[in-house]
Amino acid sequence: MPSLLRLVVFFAVLALASATCYWPPGNETYDRDLYEHQPCSNDTTSPLNTICCALNRTNYAGGDKLNGRTNDECLPNGICRNRVLDHGTMQISYWRETCTSKDWKTGLCLDVCADNWTSGNGTTGAIMTPCDGTAGSLKWCCGVDTSCCNDDKQVKVLPFEFRGAIPNTSQGQVAPLSTSSASSTVSATAAATTTPAASVGKDEENSGGLTTGAKAGIGIAAAIGGLALLGLGFFIARRTGNNKNASAPIEPHAPEKEQHRYELDHHMRTELPYSPVSQLSPGKPPQQAAPSYEMA
């Protein structure tokens, strides 16, 4: 069984390596490029199965220039990205390379910039520039820098993922292929199924539907409103609990029973004998009579 597995892998790699890649005029790649250029995918159900980039070089992608030409990297939109370290600086370039189909009009190839960058009877790659400066750009132009993005004839609108033929029209007239049509079979008639960008925008405007931004705003507002109501409910509940505690009658402490202390005394109060004032001798203070005590 292991031997059979190795045999299957060997033939799969052999089939991939033996795939022939062609330039736009139908020419095969040079002898040097014949083994360097390979399909981006060995999955026959993937559209990138027909897109070729330089994937079989000895220097890895992003390697030092001193070690030779670096491998390309296949982007989902069918463009080949090349990264090379040149004197400590990473240089990045993008190319439209070759295709496994000899006839580039079959819709299996990234048929862009074929007429703009041809040399040696069209047997060369076309350098391309992303108009927004990133590999995920929607708009690309046939040129070495973003100045070509100002020329509508040089600008190509590419889908984020390669799905077939790219209409050879200028900027503003073609929208990228929608993902809803991505499952359809790639054919030469794929270009006829695209929708002009102007009509797409107009249909969305007339449909009366909310835009994505409006829907997002409504969602955020609803979330904030919900949180505000939740906070208000919590505040009211807490305030109500505090009021209940504050309004509850306070039970007075039961006064301690007064403890009356009585001092027992066996002496009773005494009264002085009554003496009229007239009986007192003038000039002499009255003499206090000795108290009389009665036994209790």
SVG drawing of the C-alpha trace seen along z (x, -y; Angstrom):
<svg xmlns="http://www.w3.org/2000/svg" viewBox="-47 -94 71 96">
<polyline fill="none" stroke="black" stroke-width="0.4" points="0.0,0.0 2.8,-2.6 4.4,-1.8 1.1,-2.4 0.7,-5.7 4.1,-6.9 3.4,-5.9 0.2,-7.9 2.0,-10.9 4.8,-10.5 2.5,-10.5 0.5,-13.5 3.7,-15.5 4.8,-14.4 1.6,-15.4 1.8,-18.8 5.3,-19.4 4.7,-18.3 1.8,-20.7 2.6,-23.1 2.0,-26.8 1.4,-29.2 1.8,-32.9 -1.1,-34.9 -0.2,-34.4 -0.2,-30.6 3.6,-30.3 5.0,-27.8 7.2,-29.2 11.0,-29.3 13.1,-26.3 14.0,-28.0 10.4,-28.9 9.2,-25.5 10.1,-23.9 9.7,-27.1 6.1,-27.9 3.6,-25.6 -0.2,-25.7 -1.2,-27.4 -3.3,-24.4 -3.4,-20.7 -7.1,-20.6 -8.9,-20.3 -12.1,-21.9 -10.2,-25.0 -10.1,-27.9 -6.5,-28.5 -5.7,-25.1 -5.2,-26.9 -3.2,-29.8 0.6,-29.5 3.2,-31.3 6.9,-30.7 6.7,-28.3 9.6,-25.9 12.6,-28.1 15.4,-27.2 15.1,-30.4 12.1,-30.7 9.6,-33.5 11.1,-36.5 14.6,-35.2 17.8,-37.2 18.4,-38.4 22.0,-37.1 20.6,-33.5 18.8,-33.9 15.3,-34.6 12.7,-33.9 9.5,-31.9 6.2,-33.6 3.2,-33.4 -0.3,-32.8 -2.9,-35.3 -6.6,-34.3 -7.3,-36.7 -4.9,-34.9 -2.0,-37.4 1.5,-36.2 3.2,-38.1 7.0,-38.1 8.9,-39.1 12.7,-39.4 15.1,-40.8 17.4,-43.3 20.1,-44.8 18.0,-44.5 14.8,-45.9 11.9,-43.7 10.9,-44.4 7.4,-43.3 6.0,-43.1 2.9,-41.7 2.7,-39.9 0.2,-38.4 2.0,-35.3 1.0,-32.2 -1.9,-29.8 -2.3,-26.1 -4.7,-26.9 -3.1,-27.6 -6.1,-29.6 -6.4,-32.5 -9.9,-33.3 -11.4,-30.2 -12.0,-32.1 -9.6,-29.8 -6.8,-32.5 -6.3,-35.8 -6.5,-37.6 -5.5,-41.1 -2.7,-43.4 -1.9,-41.1 -1.8,-43.9 0.0,-46.4 3.1,-44.5 4.3,-42.2 7.8,-41.7 9.4,-38.8 6.2,-38.0 4.2,-38.3 6.3,-35.7 6.7,-37.7 4.8,-38.5 2.9,-41.7 3.8,-43.7 0.7,-45.0 0.1,-47.5 -2.7,-47.5 -4.3,-50.9 -4.8,-50.9 -1.3,-49.5 -2.4,-46.2 -2.6,-42.6 -6.3,-42.6 -7.0,-45.6 -10.1,-45.5 -8.6,-47.7 -5.3,-47.0 -3.6,-48.7 -1.1,-47.6 2.1,-49.5 5.0,-49.7 3.4,-52.2 0.1,-53.8 0.3,-56.5 -1.3,-54.0 -4.4,-54.0 -5.3,-57.4 -5.8,-55.9 -9.1,-54.2 -7.9,-52.2 -5.2,-50.6 -7.3,-49.9 -8.7,-46.4 -11.3,-45.5 -10.6,-42.0 -12.7,-39.9 -11.1,-39.0 -11.0,-35.4 -10.4,-34.3 -13.5,-32.8 -13.1,-33.0 -12.8,-35.4 -12.2,-39.1 -14.1,-41.6 -11.7,-43.8 -13.4,-47.0 -12.3,-50.2 -12.8,-51.4 -16.3,-52.2 -18.0,-49.9 -17.5,-46.5 -18.2,-45.2 -16.2,-42.3 -17.8,-38.9 -20.1,-38.3 -19.6,-35.3 -23.1,-34.1 -22.0,-33.2 -18.7,-31.6 -20.1,-28.1 -21.0,-28.3 -18.8,-26.5 -16.0,-28.6 -16.6,-29.2 -16.0,-31.6 -19.5,-33.1 -18.7,-34.1 -18.1,-37.7 -21.6,-38.0 -23.1,-37.3 -21.4,-40.2 -23.4,-43.3 -22.3,-46.8 -21.3,-48.7 -23.5,-51.7 -26.6,-49.6 -25.8,-47.7 -25.6,-51.0 -28.8,-52.3 -30.7,-49.1 -29.6,-49.3 -30.6,-53.0 -34.1,-52.3 -34.7,-49.2 -35.4,-51.4 -33.5,-49.0 -31.3,-50.1 -27.6,-50.3 -25.1,-48.2 -24.0,-51.3 -27.6,-52.2 -28.3,-48.6 -25.1,-48.7 -26.1,-52.0 -29.5,-50.7 -28.0,-47.6 -25.6,-49.7 -28.3,-52.1 -30.5,-49.1 -27.7,-47.6 -27.0,-50.9 -30.7,-51.4 -31.0,-47.9 -28.0,-48.5 -29.5,-51.8 -32.9,-50.3 -31.1,-47.5 -29.1,-50.0 -32.2,-52.1 -34.1,-49.0 -31.2,-48.1 -31.1,-51.7 -34.8,-51.8 -34.8,-48.4 -31.9,-49.4 -33.5,-52.7 -36.8,-51.0 -35.0,-48.7 -33.2,-51.6 -36.5,-53.4 -38.2,-50.4 -35.4,-50.1 -35.5,-53.8 -39.3,-53.9 -39.5,-50.9 -40.7,-52.0 -38.0,-52.1 -39.0,-50.2 -38.0,-52.1 -35.8,-50.3 -37.8,-49.2 -36.9,-51.5 -35.2,-49.8 -37.4,-49.5 -36.6,-52.1 -35.2,-50.8 -36.3,-52.9 -34.0,-52.8 -35.3,-53.3 -33.1,-54.2 -34.5,-52.8 -34.2,-55.2 -35.5,-54.8 -35.5,-58.5 -38.6,-60.4 -38.8,-64.1 -39.0,-66.5 -40.6,-69.8 -39.6,-72.7 -42.0,-73.9 -44.0,-76.9 -43.0,-80.1 -44.8,-83.3 -42.6,-86.2 -44.0,-88.4 -42.7,-86.1 -39.1,-86.5 -37.0,-88.9 -36.0,-91.9 -32.5,-92.0 -31.9,-88.3 -32.0,-85.7 -34.3,-82.9 -32.9,-79.9 -33.4,-76.7 -35.1,-74.2 -33.5,-70.8 -35.2,-68.4 -37.2,-65.7 -37.0,-62.2 -39.6,-59.6 -38.7,-56.1 -40.3,-54.5"/>
</svg>
